[in-house]
Amino acid sequence: MSRPLLPVLLLAAYTIAFGIPALGRGLLVFDDHPGQLYRLHHVTTLGWAPWRFDPGWWAGYAELQYYPPGAAWLGAALHTVSLGALDVPRSYQAVLWIAWALPGVATFALLRRVLGNGWLALPGAFVALTLSAGSRSGVEEGLRWGLIAARLGWGLLPLVALSLVAWVEGARRMPLAAVLLIAAVVLLHPAHAPAALILLALGTRFGAGDRRRRVLQAGTVAALALGLSALWLLPLLAHLRMALPLAWGDASVPGLLRELARPLVAVLALAQLAAWLAMRSARDGREVERWLHALAPTLALVIALDAIVAPVIDVLWLPADRLVDSFLLALIIGASLAAPRLVARFPRLGAAGIAVGMIVIALLCSPGSPEPALTLWPSRGGWPTYGQVVRGARLDVLWQVIREAPPGRVLFIRSGIPLDDRPGWWRPHSHITSLTPIETGRGIINGTFTHPAPLAGLVYTGSAEPRPITKLVEERDGVTLFGRPLESLGPGEIEPWIERLGISVVVASGEDAGKLAFFDPSNRLLPPRTIGPFRVYIARRGAVLPQAAGPQTWRVTTDGSAGWRSVGFAYSPLWVASSKREPLPVRRDANGMLEVEVPAGVTEIALEHRPRVAEHLGVLISVIAAALLLVVGAKQIGTAGDRQ
């Protein structure tokens, strides 16, 4: 075996050894995974356009317009390229393998290029691969919990840096690969876009060559990257009030300091500081080293400004705690720059010995609470599969009962199901009820993870106004509904919601039995049935909801009287209503539902969810950006050919 190949083979062997028990036993459904799988189903059934309206959750929502679509697009691409050999669940499993491996592989590739030695690249790659430490992109949250979009975007950051290395070293050619990678980061998870753009900006400051040319090139790269992502980003910004900010983390300065108060973080910071001081003392630092060293302090400054300023101006779309992931990665990369200097200081150990020593130090710092700094092996029982959870909760029976119920949506009193008997809201759980629309063809209200839809805000807080969601849905499970304590609701207060939202099935938990007096007795619902851990209430009659009449079109019947009518869907700025091809006025009611003004005598309305100016303009900008990228790329290839 060639010695230069040994480090990468060791990294690959560990990645596979961890991945098989974690991801290879079946479809992972811990925590948010079922909802992420649902989004992949959204793309494969409704199409790739992010503004497609999905009637499955929250009385309908353009699910991928208000959540980054990149992870779902990746899964759909795998499904398409395999010609269906990978069905949707298997495509999702493939995405999970990519999300697991990408941070380690990408960090190894970057450090191997910068440090020139696979052994010296190995410690940083190992830490990036196994990092948890409260990071939304780490193994625990980014992989096990299901925040896969965050982990995928985070894993691309080292590749963004790698695409810029030659440019920072003085190459005259524009780093066009960075355009595609930065656009991918934006589409996977915009929380990591600041780090990618900071890498680009710092390259103009620390890179070799003409500064003016570099600034112009960096601006062009950023513009093309944002242009490529405009088909999603522009409509999102145009309709931002349709997504409630998810600001449930602690983004205050004290909260961030508590999150970072870990031995591993301190060791990484000290290692980077030592490497930077050694570089300054010897005055031998390369442009690339100075560039990478600048990333962590720059991110620290941006995070501090965000934490201080954002709450004051009430802009919570990019909370500071979501930027910490990029800072941790910057520390890993910065600390890795100490490796060559350690080899120079202790030559008898060699590169392999230094790498082993650095990994041992990381392992000694791996314990932590409530989650470890490094997740070194899958916890027993912590990676439950679809089959295990469905059998344990008798979900197959529940879904069959829902299929047979009168027409209408399903209201889940809780967001998911617990996976053990501990009482705290933080106990292991699965939002597997997110898949109810896939399994039954019925839309759901609640039954999924913390969500930005206005209707979700209505269920959480009693208001559909665009206010930040500051508490996780799990913290509300069994406590409140429509912003009211469960035990305070009466039959007269719950039935109007059931009517407005077209509910024909209510699913509660046996744990909530003493808080459900508002259902007993009910003129609208039959006495409950017990199915596994669930109490299921079936309506005596079904609800009238819009009927599908074609792609992104629905048909609604009315009684022929004049006036504003709720039609059973959530409001969207892209709704177009008509009768016999004559447009009808639409509006959003106080609860975030769609209303149509119906003239007298009209008994049928056509609804169409149609892209508007922002959507068409976003596509046009992306097409122009792609064309310019091809032109610039062809010109650079031609110029390189002329020089040979």
BELPEVEN-V391168 format. One record per helix or strand. SS is the DSSP state (2 for helix, 1 for strand). FROM is the first residue (numbers start at 1). LEN is the number of residues. If there is no record, write none. Layout:
BEGIN
{{SS/FROM/LEN} {SS/FROM/LEN}}
END
This chain:
BEGIN
{{2/3/21} {1/28/1} {1/31/1} {2/33/14} {1/54/1} {1/57/1} {1/61/1} {2/70/12} {2/88/28} {2/118/13} {1/131/1} {2/139/6} {2/148/21} {2/176/13} {2/190/17} {2/211/18} {2/230/9} {2/240/3} {1/246/1} {2/253/8} {2/263/20} {2/287/27} {2/320/17} {2/339/7} {2/350/15} {1/374/1} {1/385/1} {2/386/8} {2/395/10} {1/409/4} {1/417/2} {1/429/2} {2/432/9} {1/444/2} {2/454/8} {1/469/1} {2/473/4} {1/480/2} {1/484/2} {2/486/3} {2/491/10} {1/503/7} {2/510/6} {2/517/3} {1/525/1} {1/529/3} {1/534/6} {1/547/4} {1/553/5} {1/563/8} {1/575/5} {1/582/3} {1/586/3} {1/593/6} {1/604/6} {2/613/31}}
END
